[in-house]
């Protein structure tokens, strides 16, 4: 589906396949529900402080866990 999406699930799997959403929320000292929404790609708006904490924790830039997907256009 086209749009802006969270890549948090993939980053967590790469860093530590056993890392849970609850454990991550605790380690970055952030609300579990917000981290869960980002993990499940259900977040409507991305809080800047959450982005900052995730960038710091995973040592990545925002573009590595917030990605833009474009639908392929078909010729009509």
C-alpha positions as CSV (number, residue, x, y, z in Angstrom):
1,X,0.0,0.0,0.0
2,X,1.3,3.5,-0.8
3,X,2.1,5.9,1.9
4,X,4.4,6.5,4.8
5,X,5.1,3.4,6.9
6,X,7.0,2.3,9.9
7,X,9.9,-0.1,9.5
8,X,10.3,-0.6,13.2
9,X,9.5,-4.3,13.1
10,X,12.3,-5.0,10.7
11,X,14.8,-2.9,12.7
12,X,13.9,-4.8,15.9
13,X,14.3,-8.2,14.2
14,X,17.7,-7.1,12.8
15,X,19.0,-5.8,16.1
16,X,17.7,-8.6,18.3
17,X,15.1,-11.2,17.2
18,X,14.0,-11.7,20.9
19,X,13.5,-8.0,21.5
20,X,9.8,-7.4,22.5
21,X,7.8,-4.2,22.1
22,X,7.4,-4.0,25.9
23,X,11.2,-4.3,26.4
24,X,11.9,-1.7,23.8
25,X,9.4,0.7,25.3
26,X,11.1,0.2,28.7
27,X,14.6,0.7,27.3
28,X,13.8,3.9,25.5
29,X,11.5,5.0,28.4
30,X,8.5,5.6,26.3
31,X,4.8,4.7,26.3
32,X,4.2,1.1,25.4
33,X,1.1,1.8,23.4
34,X,2.9,4.3,21.2
35,X,5.7,1.9,20.5
36,X,3.2,-0.8,19.8
37,X,1.4,1.4,17.3
38,X,4.6,2.2,15.5
39,X,5.6,-1.5,15.5
40,X,2.3,-2.5,14.0
41,X,2.4,0.5,11.5
42,X,-0.9,1.9,13.0
43,X,0.5,5.3,14.0
44,X,-1.2,8.3,12.3
45,X,1.4,10.9,13.5
46,X,5.0,10.2,14.5
47,X,5.9,12.0,17.8
48,X,9.3,13.7,17.4
49,X,10.5,12.6,20.8
50,X,9.7,8.9,19.9
51,X,11.6,9.3,16.6
52,X,14.5,10.8,18.5
53,X,14.6,8.0,21.0
54,X,14.4,5.3,18.4
55,X,17.1,6.9,16.3
56,X,19.4,7.0,19.3
57,X,18.6,3.4,20.4
58,X,19.1,1.9,17.0
59,X,21.8,4.3,15.8
60,X,19.9,5.1,12.6
61,X,18.4,8.1,10.9
62,X,14.6,8.6,10.7
63,X,14.6,7.5,7.1
64,X,15.7,4.0,8.1
65,X,12.5,3.3,10.1
66,X,10.0,5.6,8.5
67,X,9.8,4.7,4.8
68,X,7.7,5.9,1.9
69,X,6.2,3.3,-0.4
70,X,4.8,4.3,-3.8
71,X,2.3,2.2,-5.6
72,X,3.4,1.3,-9.1
73,X,1.3,3.1,-11.7
74,X,-0.1,1.0,-14.4
75,X,-0.7,2.2,-18.0
76,X,-4.4,2.5,-18.7
